[in-house]
Amino acid sequence: MIQVLCNRKVNATIASSITDWSNLQNFITDISQPCSKMLLFCQFGGVKYNCSELFHPIITDSGMCCVFNVVTPNFVYKARGNVKCDAAKCPLPNGTVAVDWSPERGYPAVLPESYSPMHAAGTGESLGLKLMLDVERDSYYCSSTNSVGFKILLHNPLEVPNMREIGLLLSPGHETKVRIRASKTESTQHLRSLNKESRACLFEGEYVLHNYKTYTQSNCMEECFKKILLRYCGCITHYMFDIYRNASICSIYEASCVERVRLQSMVSRNGRGCANTCWPACYDLTYCPDFFITPLSASGFHTKHQLEKSKDTFYMLQNMAVVNIYFKENWYRSSKQAEYVGITEFLSNIGGVIGLFFGFSFISVAEIIFYLLLKPVRMLIILLWSKRTKSAKVRKLQNLKLFEKQSMND
């Protein structure tokens, strides 16, 4: 269960006014709502946590967001400056160790007692992830959307979150239940022998990305967009920091160029767009959420969640949101890709067609071998043996007649 939460209070494009890499991250951090203020209550697997142990901030195309249960950048990115994530930047619960993971390889063979990305503790709301959020409506300025609230995204733990395009909305003053259905795509190893055009998917190691250690279609699309942006606009956007060295940040003057390139990179153009270059991975994991929303009840809310006295009922209804995220079943639906017609199926089909039209079968093959090869050889052997026997009899008769003649002469 991988989650990214973003408050929509700040328009991310204002970061374009800064062209100094060293000041960019501090600027975005200063103008954005920190995770400690966004997340007031966190519970996972029936255990209450300090929210700062589960979530850490990342910069996305929608500004500063808080991410939960992802593969740490040490295992996602290739070595590029400050993308390394230490305990201060990516905190984990006490005793939890970050490990590598991918849909194709899975977890390492040997795992510590507590590790991240974490498994779901079980199914149902009680063992899921429960959060209480504060939108801080009065602090909104230059919002990136026309509404107040949060964006949430459930995604592959190896992927860079595409919040702008596929992020889902959470409204303050409501309790939202997010029921998750996992779907996994797998492929047989026999598909590696087929050419890429025939199977239309990529295994690990078949397409090497410049910035990412593991291939996913989303990461490939992101990298493709960066390359086109750098080629045509001469810069990269603010959330691509520390990926390309010595690259400048696109300022507000390049905003129209950035938007034009972004839209064009998503369009298929005679087989040349990023959508045509970046094929799906042969092993992939997706989460399909179902949302159920109901207004919060003011009665007993403060006592239950132990809110500050300054946060009265009006503030709660205007700013608070409660989210429960959980899996529906303890199993997932897997779609396995295999050869449509393998060598076994091919031989079966050939035998079936011949049998249908000519009454032909493998017994017929044995009969053909017998009548065309074994029976002629047998007949030849019998013929030669009979000739040999006949000639021997003739010689005996001749010898017998000769003996009789000699006896009569005597």
Order of alpha helices (4+ residues) and beta strands (2+ residues): beta-alpha-alpha-beta-beta-alpha-beta-beta-alpha-beta-beta-beta-beta-alpha-beta-beta-alpha-alpha-alpha-alpha-beta-alpha-alpha-beta-beta-alpha-alpha-alpha
